[in-house]
Amino acid sequence: MKNTPPSPLASEPEPASTSLSHLDERGDATMVDVGEKDVTSRRAVAHGVLRCSPRAFRLLTEGANPKGDVQQVSRVAGIMAGKRTGELIPLCHMLPAASVSVEIEPDASLPGLRANATATVAGPTGVEMEALTAVSVALLTAYDMLKAVDRGMTIESVELVEKSGGRSGEWSRGQR
């Protein structure tokens, strides 16, 4: 029998609730009713990385990419996607008042891009999915704009960095 290392999830603390909120008593997928939840100020920040070849990195930093300004187009795509998360992710609530911002910075040490998205809303449910969707689509857009030069790019480390608001309160990646 092969010796397999324990799952990284095995060492994580148990969440406050051990039941999955999107399943009913029969185990069927269902939309969570947030109608009775308090409206609070909520915020989430997500991060991700795109690694590319030195040639692709030069094109994006020198503004010489034939498809245009990679950072600006990717930023707008991320914002648009974050605002439409409820249409993209099944059972995710629509948050039309959500604010989404995306920052994209070249990083020569990768080489590639680092993207951060912040989503905020005053509502009955969180904006973690909006922030994660915004980062993911921003990086996918950068990939699309650079793929003619480098099809071997990777999108890595898309993760929630922090969240605040709601019943579960404050959380940050360093708190585990």
Contacts in CASP RR format, 6 or more apart in sequence:
PFRMAT RR
TARGET T0000
AUTHOR 0000-0000-0000
METHOD contacts of the structure
MODEL  1
MKNTPPSPLASEPEPASTSLSHLDERGDATMVDVGEKDVTSRRAVAHGVL
RCSPRAFRLLTEGANPKGDVQQVSRVAGIMAGKRTGELIPLCHMLPAASV
SVEIEPDASLPGLRANATATVAGPTGVEMEALTAVSVALLTAYDMLKAVD
RGMTIESVELVEKSGGRSGEWSRGQR
12 176 0 8 1.000
13 176 0 8 1.000
16 168 0 8 1.000
21 32 0 8 1.000
22 29 0 8 1.000
22 30 0 8 1.000
22 31 0 8 1.000
22 32 0 8 1.000
22 91 0 8 1.000
23 29 0 8 1.000
23 30 0 8 1.000
24 30 0 8 1.000
29 90 0 8 1.000
29 91 0 8 1.000
30 91 0 8 1.000
31 91 0 8 1.000
31 93 0 8 1.000
32 91 0 8 1.000
32 93 0 8 1.000
32 125 0 8 1.000
34 93 0 8 1.000
34 124 0 8 1.000
34 125 0 8 1.000
35 124 0 8 1.000
37 124 0 8 1.000
37 125 0 8 1.000
37 166 0 8 1.000
37 167 0 8 1.000
38 124 0 8 1.000
38 166 0 8 1.000
38 167 0 8 1.000
39 122 0 8 1.000
39 123 0 8 1.000
39 124 0 8 1.000
40 122 0 8 1.000
40 123 0 8 1.000
40 124 0 8 1.000
40 165 0 8 1.000
40 166 0 8 1.000
41 120 0 8 1.000
41 121 0 8 1.000
41 122 0 8 1.000
41 123 0 8 1.000
41 164 0 8 1.000
41 165 0 8 1.000
42 120 0 8 1.000
42 121 0 8 1.000
42 122 0 8 1.000
42 123 0 8 1.000
42 125 0 8 1.000
42 126 0 8 1.000
42 127 0 8 1.000
42 163 0 8 1.000
42 164 0 8 1.000
42 165 0 8 1.000
42 166 0 8 1.000
43 118 0 8 1.000
43 119 0 8 1.000
43 120 0 8 1.000
43 127 0 8 1.000
43 162 0 8 1.000
43 163 0 8 1.000
43 164 0 8 1.000
43 165 0 8 1.000
44 118 0 8 1.000
44 119 0 8 1.000
44 120 0 8 1.000
44 126 0 8 1.000
44 127 0 8 1.000
44 128 0 8 1.000
44 130 0 8 1.000
44 131 0 8 1.000
44 132 0 8 1.000
44 160 0 8 1.000
44 162 0 8 1.000
44 163 0 8 1.000
44 164 0 8 1.000
45 116 0 8 1.000
45 117 0 8 1.000
45 118 0 8 1.000
45 131 0 8 1.000
45 160 0 8 1.000
45 161 0 8 1.000
45 162 0 8 1.000
45 163 0 8 1.000
46 116 0 8 1.000
46 117 0 8 1.000
46 128 0 8 1.000
46 131 0 8 1.000
46 132 0 8 1.000
46 134 0 8 1.000
46 135 0 8 1.000
46 158 0 8 1.000
46 159 0 8 1.000
46 160 0 8 1.000
46 161 0 8 1.000
47 114 0 8 1.000
47 115 0 8 1.000
47 116 0 8 1.000
47 117 0 8 1.000
47 135 0 8 1.000
47 157 0 8 1.000
47 158 0 8 1.000
47 159 0 8 1.000
47 161 0 8 1.000
48 114 0 8 1.000
48 115 0 8 1.000
48 116 0 8 1.000
48 135 0 8 1.000
48 139 0 8 1.000
48 155 0 8 1.000
48 156 0 8 1.000
48 157 0 8 1.000
48 158 0 8 1.000
48 159 0 8 1.000
49 107 0 8 1.000
49 110 0 8 1.000
49 112 0 8 1.000
49 113 0 8 1.000
49 114 0 8 1.000
49 115 0 8 1.000
49 139 0 8 1.000
49 155 0 8 1.000
49 156 0 8 1.000
49 157 0 8 1.000
50 110 0 8 1.000
50 112 0 8 1.000
50 113 0 8 1.000
50 115 0 8 1.000
50 139 0 8 1.000
50 142 0 8 1.000
50 143 0 8 1.000
50 153 0 8 1.000
50 154 0 8 1.000
50 155 0 8 1.000
50 156 0 8 1.000
51 110 0 8 1.000
51 111 0 8 1.000
51 112 0 8 1.000
51 153 0 8 1.000
51 154 0 8 1.000
51 156 0 8 1.000
52 60 0 8 1.000
52 110 0 8 1.000
52 111 0 8 1.000
52 112 0 8 1.000
52 113 0 8 1.000
52 146 0 8 1.000
52 150 0 8 1.000
52 152 0 8 1.000
52 153 0 8 1.000
53 111 0 8 1.000
53 149 0 8 1.000
53 150 0 8 1.000
53 152 0 8 1.000
53 153 0 8 1.000
54 111 0 8 1.000
55 149 0 8 1.000
55 150 0 8 1.000
56 111 0 8 1.000
56 112 0 8 1.000
56 146 0 8 1.000
56 149 0 8 1.000
56 150 0 8 1.000
56 153 0 8 1.000
57 106 0 8 1.000
57 108 0 8 1.000
57 110 0 8 1.000
57 111 0 8 1.000
57 112 0 8 1.000
58 64 0 8 1.000
59 65 0 8 1.000
59 70 0 8 1.000
59 146 0 8 1.000
59 149 0 8 1.000
60 70 0 8 1.000
60 71 0 8 1.000
60 106 0 8 1.000
60 112 0 8 1.000
60 113 0 8 1.000
60 142 0 8 1.000
60 145 0 8 1.000
60 146 0 8 1.000
61 106 0 8 1.000
61 108 0 8 1.000
63 69 0 8 1.000
63 70 0 8 1.000
65 145 0 8 1.000
65 146 0 8 1.000
65 149 0 8 1.000
66 148 0 8 1.000
67 73 0 8 1.000
67 145 0 8 1.000
67 146 0 8 1.000
67 148 0 8 1.000
68 145 0 8 1.000
70 113 0 8 1.000
70 142 0 8 1.000
70 145 0 8 1.000
70 146 0 8 1.000
71 104 0 8 1.000
71 106 0 8 1.000
71 113 0 8 1.000
71 142 0 8 1.000
73 141 0 8 1.000
73 145 0 8 1.000
74 102 0 8 1.000
74 104 0 8 1.000
74 113 0 8 1.000
74 115 0 8 1.000
74 138 0 8 1.000
74 139 0 8 1.000
74 141 0 8 1.000
74 142 0 8 1.000
74 145 0 8 1.000
75 102 0 8 1.000
75 103 0 8 1.000
75 104 0 8 1.000
75 138 0 8 1.000
77 137 0 8 1.000
77 138 0 8 1.000
77 140 0 8 1.000
77 141 0 8 1.000
78 100 0 8 1.000
78 102 0 8 1.000
78 117 0 8 1.000
78 133 0 8 1.000
78 134 0 8 1.000
78 135 0 8 1.000
78 137 0 8 1.000
78 138 0 8 1.000
78 141 0 8 1.000
79 100 0 8 1.000
79 101 0 8 1.000
79 102 0 8 1.000
79 134 0 8 1.000
80 137 0 8 1.000
81 88 0 8 1.000
81 133 0 8 1.000
81 134 0 8 1.000
81 136 0 8 1.000
81 137 0 8 1.000
81 138 0 8 1.000
82 98 0 8 1.000
82 100 0 8 1.000
82 117 0 8 1.000
82 119 0 8 1.000
82 130 0 8 1.000
82 131 0 8 1.000
82 133 0 8 1.000
82 134 0 8 1.000
82 137 0 8 1.000
83 96 0 8 1.000
83 98 0 8 1.000
83 100 0 8 1.000
83 130 0 8 1.000
85 92 0 8 1.000
85 95 0 8 1.000
85 129 0 8 1.000
85 130 0 8 1.000
85 133 0 8 1.000
85 134 0 8 1.000
86 92 0 8 1.000
86 93 0 8 1.000
86 94 0 8 1.000
86 95 0 8 1.000
86 129 0 8 1.000
87 94 0 8 1.000
88 133 0 8 1.000
89 129 0 8 1.000
89 133 0 8 1.000
92 129 0 8 1.000
93 125 0 8 1.000
95 121 0 8 1.000
95 123 0 8 1.000
95 125 0 8 1.000
95 126 0 8 1.000
95 127 0 8 1.000
95 130 0 8 1.000
97 121 0 8 1.000
97 122 0 8 1.000
97 123 0 8 1.000
98 119 0 8 1.000
98 120 0 8 1.000
98 121 0 8 1.000
98 127 0 8 1.000
98 130 0 8 1.000
99 119 0 8 1.000
99 120 0 8 1.000
99 121 0 8 1.000
100 117 0 8 1.000
100 118 0 8 1.000
100 119 0 8 1.000
100 130 0 8 1.000
100 131 0 8 1.000
100 134 0 8 1.000
101 117 0 8 1.000
101 118 0 8 1.000
102 115 0 8 1.000
102 116 0 8 1.000
102 117 0 8 1.000
102 134 0 8 1.000
102 135 0 8 1.000
102 138 0 8 1.000
103 115 0 8 1.000
103 116 0 8 1.000
103 117 0 8 1.000
104 113 0 8 1.000
104 114 0 8 1.000
104 115 0 8 1.000
104 138 0 8 1.000
104 142 0 8 1.000
105 113 0 8 1.000
105 114 0 8 1.000
105 115 0 8 1.000
106 112 0 8 1.000
106 113 0 8 1.000
107 113 0 8 1.000
107 114 0 8 1.000
113 139 0 8 1.000
113 142 0 8 1.000
115 135 0 8 1.000
115 138 0 8 1.000
115 139 0 8 1.000
115 142 0 8 1.000
116 135 0 8 1.000
116 161 0 8 1.000
117 130 0 8 1.000
117 131 0 8 1.000
117 132 0 8 1.000
117 134 0 8 1.000
117 135 0 8 1.000
117 138 0 8 1.000
118 131 0 8 1.000
119 127 0 8 1.000
119 128 0 8 1.000
119 130 0 8 1.000
119 131 0 8 1.000
119 134 0 8 1.000
120 127 0 8 1.000
121 127 0 8 1.000
121 130 0 8 1.000
126 163 0 8 1.000
126 165 0 8 1.000
126 166 0 8 1.000
127 163 0 8 1.000
128 160 0 8 1.000
128 163 0 8 1.000
131 160 0 8 1.000
132 158 0 8 1.000
132 159 0 8 1.000
132 160 0 8 1.000
135 158 0 8 1.000
136 155 0 8 1.000
136 158 0 8 1.000
139 155 0 8 1.000
139 158 0 8 1.000
140 155 0 8 1.000
143 153 0 8 1.000
143 155 0 8 1.000
146 153 0 8 1.000
147 153 0 8 1.000
159 173 0 8 1.000
160 173 0 8 1.000
161 172 0 8 1.000
161 173 0 8 1.000
162 170 0 8 1.000
162 171 0 8 1.000
162 172 0 8 1.000
162 173 0 8 1.000
163 169 0 8 1.000
163 170 0 8 1.000
163 171 0 8 1.000
163 172 0 8 1.000
164 170 0 8 1.000
164 171 0 8 1.000
END
